Amino acid sequence: MFFCLILSINKIKMTIENFIEIIEKEFVEMPKGILNAQSNYKEVIGLSSINALILIALIDNAYDVILSAEDIKSTVTLESLFEIVKKLKE
């Protein structure tokens, strides 16, 4: 069962819509549907050091990409973060 879960996670499509959906599912305290590509994700999810670690782990799980603290610091919008994830995935 665990093996099937890993396979399904690694098949997540690299689209901004899926990226946003994954983040919305993880941060349950955030109202659904308020995120878009231009959202300042740091403000919307309240990017504390714990939430930054959650975000890094979430992206690692979903896309097999490890973000650095600098990647987080250098981005503001979800689109800019997504572009870094796509570049690291190549």
Secondary structure, DSSP 8 states (H G I E B T S, - for coil): -HHHHHHHHHT----HHHHHHHHHHH-TTS-TT---TT-BHHHHTT--HHHHHHHHHHHHHHHS----HHHHHT--BHHHHHHHHHHHH-
